[in-house]
Amino acid sequence: MSAVEREFLSKGRRIAARCWHDPALPPLLALHGWQDNAATFDRLAPLLPQFHIVAMDFAGHGFSDWRPEGARYHTVDHVDDVLAVVDALGWDRFSLLGHSMGAGIGVLLAGALPERLQRLMLIDGIGPWPATPEEGPGILRDALQEWRAWEPRPERVFENFEAAVTARRRGFTPLSEVASQLLCTRGVKAVPGGYSWTLDRRVRQHSPLRFTEAQAQAFLSEIAAPLLLVRADPAFPGAAAMFEERWKVIRNGTLHSVPGSHHLHLEEQAPQVAALITEFCAGR
């Protein structure tokens, strides 16, 4: 079965989604990482035919609407959009698969509304990126200065699709040619003179407020669903110690490390990640 495109509404804004497999199958919501989009699951989703998979584009990403002019992109606001999508689908309980930022948003939802989650599967992410209380004033100061300096400007235009793919390969985390091409199927749009990003530039701005480590662990400790964490080896820069501390508060968890990069589900390790998810779900 080929992927199907769907659209949902969240407070009047359009949320785009990419869906795989029979809607009668057990439901699985898939959440992508920061600056990515639903195509991040294009290699993994076909290998999970036991689920009806709905992969949404977060606001400002992929084919979803941008937030209104003058609005910021707060992590917790994405949780509202997730609930709007699953409620529109009629899913009282569902499994959730999240990568990186999507894993963080999944943890927030699963900790706040544990009764909604049947299973939680995380790829190289285990909750929101934290800050210490002492870092709070500086984080807000930087965000305020960044926001005051913000001015809309014309988007960067690439002369062809291949140039955009090359630029995406050199992003925050390096990608292979294949992985970058897949993300760019939803990450760029045709414009006069070539192609530009579908991503809202405001997504790249720093958050004015972050959860503390204690708050992140509190959300993790409230998760009732069985949890699978697939970590990339080597670990994401600066994340190894955080992963280890947070794992201690997980009630019912299964942990695997897979050699590869941060986007291992979108790279050649996708079959291995799919096998781990299948094994985890079969035993739960």
Protein Blocks (a to p, Z undefined) as FASTA:
>chain_A
ZZddddddeehiacddddedjfkbccddddddehiafklmmmmmmmmmmbccdddddehi
ajbccddehiacdfklmmmmmmmmmmmnopabacdddehjlmmmmmmmmmmmmmlpmbdc
dehiabjadddfklmmmmmmmmmmmmmmpccddddddfbfklmmmmmmmmmbdcdfklmm
mmmmmmpccdehiaadfbdfklmpccfbdcdfklmmmmmmmpmbdcdddddddddehklm
mmmmmmmmpmbdcddddeddfklmmmmklmmmmmmmmmmmmmZZ
